[in-house]
Amino acid sequence: MAQLELEEFLNKGREEDACVTIRVAARQIGCSDAIVTALKRAGHLDCKRVRGRFYPRKASLARFDRDYESMAHLARRAGVPVKRIYARLDFSKFRHVKVKAVQYTTAFVLRRDVPKVEKLVAQL
């Protein structure tokens, strides 16, 4: 019940100023809560301070989701294990964002480089 009230509170006001919780943001871009927090800290997501906490803005999240795709999604589509991609793929050949959390790293590929990455993954 408290989560629903918080989301309603964050969505009040102007549409361009609306925010989402970390969990909702993680579900939308397909990663964990820790990765969204790391994206916020790295400056890839614009945030708004509400009652002492920083929440990602909906517009910023939509822009990030439009521009980047998770390497895990690409791996699932190609049928290749993610660990194999991280171990063997040369990341210098395409534009990407690597985000480190406490226990793991997640990479997001620029969407216009996705066909190039899919070709590289097919060669693994």
JODA-V494321 format. One record per run of one state. SS is the DSSP state (H for helix, E for strand, - for the rest). FROM is the first residue (numbers start at 1). LEN is the number of residues. Records with the same first field share a line. If there is no record, write none. Layout:
# JODA-V494321
SS=FROM-LEN, FROM-LEN
This chain:
# JODA-V494321
-=1-1, 12-3, 18-1, 20-2, 30-3, 43-4, 51-2, 79-3, 89-2, 94-2, 101-4, 123-2
H=2-10, 15-3, 22-8, 33-10, 58-10, 71-8, 82-7, 91-3, 111-12
E=19-1, 47-4, 53-5, 68-3, 96-5, 105-6
